[in-house]
Amino acid sequence: MKTFAAVLFKDDDMYVAECPEVGTVSQGFTIEEAITTLREATELYLEEFPLEEGRRPIITTFEVAEGVRV
C-alpha cells in the first residue's frame, strides 16, 4: 500500500478530487465518493504507468497578495 495526497474542492453540487502526485482527477457528490473514485482512477492509472521509485513531487503552499482575484 502507498499513501497519496488528495486535493478536493467543491464545484457546484459536486466535489472534485485530484491526486497531485499522479495527476489523476475524479469527482463525486460527496467527499467520500470523490475520494473513492479518485482511488479507483489512480489505481487504474498506476497499473498502466507505474511511478518511478523515489520520484515524488514536493507539495507546498504559497501566498498571493490580498485583492488578487482567485
C-alpha positions as CSV (number, residue, x, y, z in Angstrom):
1,M,0.0,0.0,0.0
2,K,1.2,3.5,-0.8
3,T,-0.3,6.7,0.5
4,F,-1.1,9.6,-1.8
5,A,-2.5,13.1,-1.3
6,A,-6.0,14.2,-2.4
7,V,-6.8,17.8,-3.0
8,L,-10.6,18.5,-3.0
9,F,-12.7,21.4,-3.9
10,K,-16.5,22.0,-4.3
11,D,-17.7,22.7,-7.8
12,D,-21.5,23.5,-7.8
13,D,-23.1,20.3,-6.5
14,M,-20.0,18.0,-6.9
15,Y,-16.7,17.6,-5.2
16,V,-13.6,17.4,-7.5
17,A,-10.7,15.4,-6.2
18,E,-7.1,15.5,-7.6
19,C,-4.1,13.4,-6.8
20,P,-1.2,15.8,-7.3
21,E,1.5,13.1,-7.2
22,V,0.0,11.2,-10.2
23,G,-2.2,13.8,-11.9
24,T,-5.5,11.8,-11.7
25,V,-8.7,13.7,-11.2
26,S,-12.2,12.5,-10.3
27,Q,-15.4,13.7,-8.8
28,G,-18.4,12.7,-6.6
29,F,-21.5,14.1,-4.9
30,T,-19.8,13.6,-1.5
31,I,-16.2,13.8,-0.3
32,E,-16.2,10.1,0.3
33,E,-17.5,9.3,-3.2
34,A,-14.9,11.7,-4.8
35,I,-12.1,10.0,-2.9
36,T,-13.3,6.6,-3.7
37,T,-13.5,7.4,-7.5
38,L,-10.1,9.1,-7.2
39,R,-8.6,6.0,-5.7
40,E,-10.1,3.8,-8.5
41,A,-8.8,6.2,-11.2
42,T,-5.3,6.3,-9.6
43,E,-5.1,2.5,-9.3
44,L,-6.1,2.1,-12.9
45,Y,-3.6,4.8,-14.0
46,L,-0.7,3.2,-11.9
47,E,-1.4,-0.2,-13.5
48,E,-0.6,1.3,-16.9
49,F,2.0,3.9,-15.8
50,P,3.8,2.8,-12.6
51,L,5.6,5.6,-10.7
52,E,9.4,5.6,-10.8
53,E,10.8,4.6,-7.4
54,G,11.8,7.6,-5.3
55,R,10.2,10.1,-7.7
56,R,7.6,12.1,-5.7
57,P,6.7,15.7,-6.2
58,I,7.2,18.3,-3.5
59,I,3.9,19.7,-2.4
60,T,3.8,23.0,-0.5
61,T,1.8,26.2,-0.2
62,F,2.4,29.8,-1.2
63,E,0.7,33.2,-0.6
64,V,-0.6,35.8,-3.0
65,A,-1.2,39.5,-2.3
66,E,-4.6,40.4,-1.0
67,G,-7.0,41.9,-3.5
68,V,-6.0,39.4,-6.2
69,R,-9.0,37.5,-7.5
70,V,-8.7,33.8,-7.3
